């Protein structure tokens, strides 16, 4: 075998030559060589030792092909789960990993913030950095440093840093008793400077995602006079520039969520040239075309950031995921996006089964590498190949079928499935939720779910092995069935006793499976939401 480095090739690209005289691999770096070797293994699996003579030249559509996993909504993935994830990402030719961070790093002087969350330590991150390097993946620092700061600001010690120390009226959640957004002032910058000084040196990557999305209450508290005088978006941008300067002081290039500045496109041209805007949107009809065009016109660097459509659901949303990723990749490529970052969130407590993110991972990997050549029809088979060590053949088709269960009843609000809302709805709201539901649809939906659950169980029995992924999916289907039962049957002592008994079993299974892939911290908070529903029965 001949392996040579070719400086004329782009990062990640490779040339593979298989001829009668042997095998040749050519790439600019070890990353491309790894991809070529993985391809040889695929060819061996298909053809055995009699490999065909081929010349393959391949290169990625997007220079950065990243995945961001939320570890701040209760579930902090275990070291074993992260290592398994890295192997999958490497196989799929992702070259970046971000762990979405709000409070789950063990800052040395702030135990009151992370004490119950089983946080990552400095040692954990150093070890993860080593594993990422082994797989040819860049571990990029991520720490939301403007909005989404509620895990800090709810404590008295940090209340003085909040835009609204005594809470505010959230446009979605209603009254929130504490702040979620930092004041855009010098005190906040000084505080962040100290946090970043401890956190950022643990990452070799020069890039840093400092967040900045959804500062819900900006202009309602401390900054109200500034916003009245200069406007919300000007105040936001001025503080973002200061965050950029602070990141530069720590030797990092700023990545930031671009949702706020897109509300005021005339200010986009003032974003520092070396900063990268992250365009996020998770619905099938998200306006990536319009948003990408705005940043391209302003000549600013940006990535597109679709999602796995796995959060706020128990069974996933396959069709939405496919359309969302396709749109992001298509319009990102057309407008010069430098990267595609697939996101997997844990809103509401991370109740979704872990395997629900698999279809998004596989499809986004294909679209980020070769958008024109990646087809929906090939996805089930691709999932089977990628996860063949964990799941038996046919798992991909079942997984996609599970993800289409939510399409059988009236649509929920964005970024969620209807059965998820029915599961967690307060008693007072459940009747209102149920009014818009068609009883026949509910009955048919339940029947579909029961049939699919039987298929999952029989699929496992067929191979005479215990597959955790299919057990997790069975739990997800069971939780969706329970939610529909709750909405379908009128309130009565007999019905509620039966529902309560079923829910207790579901909670037990949920807590057991949580520990398969995650640390124990955060589990109490996630299951507490389920127990609150049980108390209402």
C-alpha positions as CSV (number, residue, x, y, z in Angstrom):
1,X,0.0,0.0,0.0
2,X,1.2,3.5,-0.9
3,X,0.3,6.5,1.2
4,X,1.4,9.9,0.1
5,X,0.6,13.5,1.1
6,X,-0.6,15.9,-1.6
7,X,-0.5,19.6,-0.6
8,X,-2.6,20.5,-3.6
9,X,-5.7,18.8,-2.2
10,X,-8.2,20.5,0.1
11,X,-8.6,19.4,3.7
12,X,-10.5,16.1,4.0
13,X,-10.2,15.3,0.3
14,X,-8.6,12.0,-0.8
15,X,-7.7,10.0,-3.9
16,X,-8.0,6.2,-3.7
17,X,-6.4,4.0,-6.4
18,X,-6.9,0.2,-6.4
19,X,-5.2,-1.5,-9.2
20,X,-3.6,-4.9,-9.8
21,X,-0.3,-3.6,-8.5
22,X,-1.7,-2.5,-5.1
23,X,-3.5,0.3,-3.3
24,X,-2.6,4.0,-3.3
25,X,-4.0,6.7,-1.0
26,X,-3.3,10.4,-1.4
27,X,-4.4,13.3,0.8
28,X,-3.3,16.5,2.3
29,X,-3.6,15.2,5.9
30,X,-4.1,12.2,8.1
31,X,-7.8,13.0,8.1
32,X,-8.2,12.3,4.4
33,X,-6.2,9.1,4.7
34,X,-8.5,7.9,7.5
35,X,-11.5,8.5,5.3
36,X,-9.9,6.5,2.5
37,X,-9.0,3.6,4.8
38,X,-12.6,3.5,6.1
39,X,-13.8,3.4,2.4
40,X,-11.5,0.4,1.8
41,X,-13.1,-1.4,4.7
42,X,-16.6,-0.7,3.2
43,X,-15.4,-2.1,-0.1
44,X,-14.0,-5.2,1.6
45,X,-17.4,-5.7,3.4
46,X,-19.1,-5.5,0.0
47,X,-16.6,-7.4,-2.3
48,X,-14.5,-9.5,0.1
49,X,-10.8,-9.8,-0.8
50,X,-11.4,-9.5,-4.6
51,X,-11.6,-5.7,-4.6
52,X,-12.4,-4.0,-7.9
53,X,-10.0,-1.8,-9.7
54,X,-11.2,1.7,-9.0
55,X,-10.0,5.4,-9.0
56,X,-12.0,7.4,-6.5
57,X,-11.4,11.1,-5.9
58,X,-13.6,12.6,-3.2
59,X,-13.9,15.9,-1.3
60,X,-16.4,17.6,1.0
61,X,-18.9,20.2,0.1
62,X,-18.5,21.9,3.5
63,X,-15.1,22.5,5.1
64,X,-16.5,22.2,8.6
65,X,-18.9,19.3,9.3
66,X,-19.8,19.5,12.9
67,X,-22.2,18.0,15.5
68,X,-23.3,19.8,18.7
69,X,-24.7,17.7,21.6
70,X,-26.7,19.4,24.3
71,X,-25.3,18.4,27.7
72,X,-27.0,21.2,29.7
73,X,-30.6,20.1,29.7
74,X,-30.2,17.5,32.5
75,X,-28.4,14.8,30.5
76,X,-24.6,14.8,30.6
77,X,-23.4,12.0,28.3
78,X,-21.1,9.4,29.9
79,X,-17.5,9.0,28.8
80,X,-18.4,5.7,27.2
81,X,-21.3,7.2,25.3
82,X,-19.1,10.1,24.1
83,X,-16.4,7.7,22.9
84,X,-19.0,5.7,21.0
85,X,-20.3,8.9,19.5
86,X,-16.8,9.9,18.4
87,X,-16.3,6.7,16.5
88,X,-19.6,7.2,14.7
89,X,-18.7,10.8,13.9
90,X,-15.3,9.8,12.5
91,X,-16.9,7.1,10.4
92,X,-19.4,9.7,9.0
93,X,-16.6,12.1,8.3
94,X,-17.6,14.8,10.8
95,X,-14.6,16.9,11.8
96,X,-15.9,18.9,14.7
97,X,-17.7,18.2,18.0
98,X,-19.3,20.8,20.3
99,X,-20.9,20.1,23.7
100,X,-23.5,22.7,24.4
101,X,-22.6,24.2,27.8
102,X,-24.5,26.4,30.2
103,X,-23.6,25.0,33.7
104,X,-22.2,21.5,33.4
105,X,-18.5,22.2,33.7
106,X,-17.0,22.0,37.2
107,X,-15.8,25.6,37.5
108,X,-13.5,25.7,40.6
109,X,-15.3,28.5,42.5
110,X,-18.9,27.9,41.5
111,X,-20.0,24.5,42.8
112,X,-23.5,25.9,43.8
113,X,-24.2,26.1,40.0
114,X,-23.1,22.7,38.9
115,X,-23.2,20.7,42.1
116,X,-26.1,18.4,41.2
117,X,-25.4,18.0,37.5
118,X,-22.5,15.5,37.4
119,X,-20.4,18.0,35.4
120,X,-17.5,17.5,33.1
121,X,-14.2,18.3,34.9
122,X,-11.0,19.7,33.4
123,X,-9.6,16.1,33.4
124,X,-12.7,14.9,31.5
125,X,-12.2,17.6,28.8
126,X,-8.5,16.8,28.5
127,X,-9.2,13.1,28.0
128,X,-12.0,14.0,25.5
129,X,-9.6,16.2,23.6
130,X,-7.2,13.3,23.3
131,X,-9.9,11.0,22.0
132,X,-11.1,13.6,19.5
133,X,-7.5,14.0,18.2
134,X,-7.3,10.2,17.8
135,X,-10.5,10.3,15.6
136,X,-9.4,13.4,13.7
137,X,-12.1,15.6,15.2
138,X,-11.8,19.1,16.5
139,X,-13.3,19.6,20.0
140,X,-14.6,23.2,19.9
141,X,-15.3,25.1,23.1
142,X,-18.9,26.0,23.7
143,X,-20.3,28.1,26.5
144,X,-23.4,30.2,26.2
145,X,-22.3,33.6,27.5
146,X,-25.2,36.1,27.2
147,X,-28.7,34.6,27.1
148,X,-29.6,31.2,28.5
149,X,-27.7,32.0,31.7
150,X,-30.6,31.1,34.0
151,X,-28.7,28.2,35.7
152,X,-26.4,30.9,37.1
153,X,-28.7,33.8,37.6
154,X,-31.3,31.9,39.7
155,X,-28.7,31.8,42.5
156,X,-28.5,34.8,44.9
157,X,-24.7,35.0,44.4
158,X,-25.2,36.0,40.7
159,X,-28.4,37.9,40.8
160,X,-26.7,41.2,40.5
161,X,-25.5,40.2,37.0
162,X,-29.0,39.7,35.6
163,X,-30.8,41.9,33.2
164,X,-34.0,41.3,35.2
165,X,-32.9,40.1,38.7
166,X,-36.4,39.5,39.9
167,X,-37.7,37.7,36.8
168,X,-39.7,38.7,33.8
169,X,-42.5,37.7,31.5
170,X,-41.2,35.1,29.1
171,X,-43.0,35.1,25.7
172,X,-43.4,31.4,25.7
173,X,-43.2,30.2,29.3
174,X,-44.9,33.0,31.0
175,X,-43.6,34.4,34.3
176,X,-40.0,33.4,35.1
177,X,-39.0,34.1,38.7
178,X,-35.3,34.9,37.8
179,X,-33.2,36.3,35.0
180,X,-32.0,34.3,32.0
181,X,-29.8,37.0,30.4
182,X,-26.7,38.8,31.6
183,X,-26.6,42.6,31.8
184,X,-24.6,43.9,28.8
185,X,-22.1,45.7,31.0
186,X,-18.5,45.7,32.3
187,X,-19.4,43.6,35.4
188,X,-20.7,40.8,33.2
189,X,-17.6,41.0,31.0
190,X,-15.3,40.8,34.0
191,X,-17.2,37.8,35.3
192,X,-17.0,36.0,32.0
193,X,-13.4,36.8,31.7
194,X,-12.7,34.8,34.8
195,X,-14.8,31.9,33.7
196,X,-13.3,31.8,30.3
197,X,-9.8,31.9,31.7
198,X,-10.5,28.6,33.5
199,X,-12.5,27.0,30.7
200,X,-11.0,28.0,27.3
201,X,-7.4,26.8,27.8
202,X,-8.7,23.2,28.0
203,X,-9.4,23.4,24.3
204,X,-6.8,23.3,21.6
205,X,-9.2,24.6,19.0
206,X,-9.0,28.2,18.1
207,X,-12.7,28.5,17.7
208,X,-15.2,29.2,20.5
209,X,-19.0,29.2,20.3
210,X,-20.0,31.8,22.9
211,X,-23.7,31.5,22.1
212,X,-25.6,34.7,22.3
213,X,-29.0,33.5,21.2
214,X,-32.4,34.3,22.7
215,X,-31.6,37.0,25.3
216,X,-35.4,37.1,26.0
217,X,-35.6,40.0,28.4
218,X,-32.9,42.3,27.0
219,X,-34.2,45.8,27.3
220,X,-36.8,45.0,30.0
221,X,-34.5,45.6,33.0
222,X,-31.0,47.0,33.5
223,X,-30.5,47.9,29.8
224,X,-34.0,49.5,29.3
225,X,-32.6,53.1,29.1
226,X,-30.0,52.0,26.6
227,X,-32.5,50.1,24.5
228,X,-34.9,53.0,24.5
229,X,-32.1,55.4,23.3
230,X,-30.2,53.2,20.8
231,X,-32.5,50.2,20.1
232,X,-32.3,46.6,21.2
233,X,-30.2,45.4,18.3
234,X,-27.6,48.2,18.7
235,X,-27.2,47.3,22.4
236,X,-27.0,43.7,21.5
237,X,-24.3,44.2,18.8
238,X,-22.2,46.5,21.0
239,X,-22.1,43.9,23.7
240,X,-21.4,41.2,21.1
241,X,-18.4,43.2,19.9
242,X,-17.1,43.3,23.5
243,X,-17.5,39.5,23.8
244,X,-15.6,39.2,20.5
245,X,-12.7,41.3,21.9
246,X,-12.7,39.2,25.1
247,X,-12.6,36.0,23.1
248,X,-9.7,37.4,21.1
249,X,-7.9,38.2,24.3
250,X,-8.2,34.5,25.2
251,X,-6.8,33.5,21.7
252,X,-10.2,32.3,20.3
253,X,-12.2,33.1,17.1
254,X,-15.8,33.9,17.9
255,X,-18.7,31.7,16.8
256,X,-22.1,33.0,17.7
257,X,-25.8,32.2,17.1
258,X,-27.0,34.6,14.5
259,X,-30.7,34.9,15.2
260,X,-30.7,38.3,16.9
261,X,-28.7,40.2,14.3
262,X,-30.8,38.7,11.5
263,X,-33.7,40.7,12.9
264,X,-31.7,43.8,12.0
265,X,-29.8,43.0,8.8
266,X,-28.3,46.5,8.4
267,X,-26.1,45.8,11.5
268,X,-24.7,42.6,10.1
269,X,-22.0,44.5,8.2
270,X,-20.6,45.6,11.6
271,X,-20.0,42.1,12.8
272,X,-16.2,41.6,13.0
273,X,-14.8,39.9,9.8
274,X,-13.2,37.0,11.7
275,X,-16.4,36.1,13.5
276,X,-18.7,33.3,12.2
277,X,-22.5,33.5,12.5
278,X,-24.4,30.3,13.1
279,X,-27.7,30.3,11.4
280,X,-30.0,27.9,13.3
281,X,-33.5,26.8,12.4
282,X,-35.2,23.5,13.0
283,X,-38.4,23.4,11.0
284,X,-38.8,22.1,7.5
285,X,-39.8,25.6,6.2
286,X,-37.1,27.6,8.1
287,X,-36.1,30.5,5.8
288,X,-32.5,29.4,5.2
289,X,-32.6,30.8,1.7
290,X,-33.4,34.3,2.9
291,X,-31.0,34.3,5.9
292,X,-28.0,32.8,4.0
293,X,-28.5,35.4,1.3
294,X,-28.4,38.3,3.8
295,X,-25.1,37.1,5.3
296,X,-23.6,36.4,1.9
297,X,-24.5,39.9,0.8
298,X,-22.9,41.3,3.9
299,X,-19.8,39.2,3.1
300,X,-19.7,37.6,6.6
301,X,-18.7,34.1,7.4
302,X,-21.5,31.8,8.5
303,X,-22.5,28.1,9.0
304,X,-25.9,26.6,8.6
305,X,-27.2,24.7,11.7
306,X,-30.2,22.4,11.2
307,X,-31.3,19.9,13.9
308,X,-32.0,16.2,14.5
309,X,-35.7,17.0,15.3
310,X,-35.4,14.6,18.2
311,X,-36.1,16.9,21.2
312,X,-39.5,17.6,22.7
313,X,-40.7,14.3,21.4
314,X,-40.6,10.6,22.3
315,X,-40.5,9.2,18.8
316,X,-38.8,11.8,16.6
317,X,-39.9,13.7,13.5
318,X,-38.3,12.0,10.5
319,X,-39.8,14.0,7.7
320,X,-39.2,17.3,9.3
321,X,-35.6,16.4,10.0
322,X,-35.0,15.4,6.4
323,X,-36.5,18.6,5.0
324,X,-34.7,20.8,7.5
325,X,-31.3,19.3,6.9
326,X,-31.8,19.4,3.1
327,X,-32.8,23.0,3.1
328,X,-29.9,24.1,5.3
329,X,-27.3,22.3,3.1
330,X,-28.8,23.4,-0.2
331,X,-29.1,27.1,0.7
332,X,-25.8,27.1,2.7
333,X,-23.9,25.7,-0.3
334,X,-25.6,28.2,-2.7
335,X,-24.6,31.1,-0.6
336,X,-21.0,30.2,0.4
337,X,-21.5,28.8,4.0
338,X,-18.2,27.4,5.3
339,X,-19.8,24.8,7.6
340,X,-22.8,22.7,8.6
341,X,-23.3,22.2,12.3
342,X,-26.0,19.6,13.1
343,X,-27.6,20.3,16.5
344,X,-29.2,17.9,19.0
345,X,-30.9,19.7,21.8
346,X,-32.4,18.4,25.1
347,X,-35.2,21.0,25.7
348,X,-37.5,20.2,28.6
349,X,-35.3,17.6,30.3
350,X,-33.9,15.4,27.5
351,X,-36.7,12.8,27.6
352,X,-36.1,11.6,24.1
353,X,-34.5,8.2,23.4
354,X,-30.8,8.6,22.4
355,X,-31.1,6.7,19.1
356,X,-33.6,9.3,17.7
357,X,-30.6,11.4,16.7
358,X,-29.1,8.7,14.5
359,X,-31.0,9.4,11.3
360,X,-30.1,13.1,11.5
361,X,-26.4,12.2,12.1
362,X,-26.3,10.0,9.0
363,X,-28.3,12.3,6.8
364,X,-26.5,15.4,7.8
365,X,-23.1,13.7,7.3
366,X,-24.1,12.8,3.7
367,X,-25.5,16.3,2.9
368,X,-22.4,18.0,4.4
369,X,-20.1,15.9,2.3
370,X,-22.0,15.5,-0.9
371,X,-25.4,17.2,-1.0
372,X,-26.2,16.3,-4.6
373,X,-25.4,12.7,-4.2
374,X,-27.1,12.0,-0.9
375,X,-30.6,10.5,-1.3
376,X,-33.4,10.0,1.2
377,X,-34.1,6.5,-0.3
378,X,-30.6,5.4,0.8
379,X,-30.9,6.5,4.4
380,X,-32.3,3.3,6.1
381,X,-29.6,1.2,4.6
382,X,-26.9,3.8,5.5
383,X,-28.1,3.7,9.2
384,X,-27.9,-0.1,9.2
385,X,-24.3,0.1,8.0
386,X,-23.1,2.8,10.4
387,X,-24.8,1.3,13.4
388,X,-24.3,-2.4,12.5
389,X,-22.3,-3.1,15.6
390,X,-25.1,-1.8,17.9
391,X,-28.2,-2.7,16.0
392,X,-29.2,-5.6,13.7
393,X,-30.1,-5.2,10.0
394,X,-33.4,-3.5,9.4
395,X,-33.0,-1.1,12.3
396,X,-32.7,1.9,10.0
397,X,-36.2,1.4,8.5
398,X,-37.7,0.8,11.9
399,X,-36.1,3.9,13.2
400,X,-37.4,6.1,10.4
401,X,-40.9,4.5,10.8
402,X,-40.8,5.4,14.5
403,X,-40.0,9.0,13.5
404,X,-43.1,9.2,11.4
405,X,-45.5,8.2,14.1
406,X,-46.1,11.8,15.1
407,X,-47.6,12.7,11.7
408,X,-50.8,10.9,12.4
409,X,-52.4,13.5,14.7
410,X,-52.8,17.3,14.5
411,X,-49.5,19.1,14.5
412,X,-48.0,20.6,17.7
413,X,-46.2,23.9,18.1
414,X,-42.8,24.1,16.3
415,X,-39.9,21.9,17.5
416,X,-42.0,19.3,19.2
417,X,-44.5,16.4,18.8
418,X,-48.1,16.6,19.9
419,X,-47.8,13.5,22.1
420,X,-45.1,15.2,24.0
421,X,-47.3,18.1,24.9
422,X,-50.2,15.7,25.8
423,X,-47.9,13.8,28.2
424,X,-46.8,16.9,30.1
425,X,-49.9,19.1,29.9
426,X,-51.2,20.3,33.2
427,X,-54.6,18.8,34.1
428,X,-56.3,22.2,33.6
429,X,-54.8,22.4,30.1
430,X,-55.3,18.8,29.0
431,X,-59.0,19.2,28.3
432,X,-58.2,22.2,26.1
433,X,-55.4,20.3,24.3
434,X,-57.8,17.4,23.7
435,X,-60.5,19.5,22.1
436,X,-58.5,19.9,18.9
437,X,-57.9,16.2,18.6
438,X,-60.0,13.8,16.5
439,X,-60.9,10.7,18.5
440,X,-60.6,8.5,15.4
441,X,-57.1,9.9,14.7
442,X,-56.1,9.1,18.3
443,X,-57.5,5.5,18.0
444,X,-55.7,4.9,14.7
445,X,-52.5,6.5,16.1
446,X,-52.5,4.2,19.1
447,X,-53.1,1.2,16.9
448,X,-50.1,2.2,14.7
449,X,-47.9,2.6,17.7
450,X,-48.8,-0.7,19.2
451,X,-48.1,-2.5,15.9
452,X,-44.8,-0.8,15.5
453,X,-43.8,-1.6,19.1
454,X,-44.5,-5.3,18.4
455,X,-42.2,-5.0,15.3
456,X,-39.4,-3.6,17.5
457,X,-39.7,-6.4,20.0
458,X,-39.9,-9.2,17.4
459,X,-36.9,-7.7,15.6
460,X,-34.9,-8.0,18.8
461,X,-36.1,-11.5,19.6
462,X,-35.2,-12.6,16.0
463,X,-31.5,-11.9,16.7
464,X,-31.7,-13.4,20.2
465,X,-29.8,-10.4,21.7
466,X,-30.6,-7.5,23.9
467,X,-30.3,-4.3,21.9
468,X,-30.4,-1.2,24.1
469,X,-31.3,1.1,21.2
470,X,-34.4,-0.9,20.5
471,X,-35.3,-1.0,24.2
472,X,-34.9,2.8,24.2
473,X,-37.2,3.1,21.2
474,X,-39.8,0.9,22.8
475,X,-39.8,3.2,25.8
476,X,-40.3,6.2,23.6
477,X,-43.3,4.5,21.8
478,X,-44.7,3.5,25.2
479,X,-44.5,7.1,26.5
480,X,-46.2,8.3,23.3
481,X,-49.0,5.7,23.7
482,X,-49.5,6.7,27.3
483,X,-49.8,10.4,26.4
484,X,-52.5,9.6,23.8
485,X,-54.3,7.4,26.4
486,X,-54.3,10.3,28.8
487,X,-55.9,12.6,26.3
488,X,-58.3,9.9,24.9
489,X,-59.9,8.6,28.0
490,X,-62.2,10.8,30.2
491,X,-61.1,11.6,33.7
492,X,-62.4,8.9,36.1
493,X,-60.9,7.3,39.2
494,X,-60.5,3.9,37.5
495,X,-58.9,5.3,34.4
496,X,-56.5,7.5,36.4
497,X,-55.4,4.7,38.7
498,X,-54.5,2.5,35.7
499,X,-52.7,5.4,34.0
500,X,-50.8,6.2,37.2
501,X,-49.7,2.6,37.5
502,X,-48.5,2.6,33.9
503,X,-46.7,5.9,34.4
504,X,-44.8,4.6,37.4
505,X,-43.5,1.7,35.3
506,X,-42.5,4.1,32.5
507,X,-40.6,6.3,34.9
508,X,-38.7,3.3,36.3
509,X,-37.7,2.2,32.8
510,X,-36.8,5.8,31.9
511,X,-34.5,6.1,34.9
512,X,-32.8,2.8,34.2
513,X,-32.1,3.5,30.6
514,X,-30.9,7.0,31.4
515,X,-27.9,5.5,33.2
516,X,-27.0,3.4,30.1
517,X,-25.6,6.5,28.3
518,X,-25.5,9.4,30.8
519,X,-24.3,10.4,34.2
520,X,-26.7,10.4,37.1
521,X,-26.7,14.2,37.6
522,X,-29.8,15.8,36.1
523,X,-31.8,12.6,36.2
524,X,-33.8,13.7,39.2
525,X,-34.8,16.9,37.4
526,X,-35.8,15.1,34.3
527,X,-37.9,12.4,36.0
528,X,-39.4,15.0,38.4
529,X,-41.3,16.4,35.4
530,X,-42.8,13.0,34.8
531,X,-43.6,12.5,38.6
532,X,-45.4,15.9,38.6
533,X,-47.7,14.4,36.0
534,X,-48.2,11.3,38.1
535,X,-49.2,13.5,41.1
536,X,-52.0,15.0,39.1
537,X,-53.6,11.6,38.4
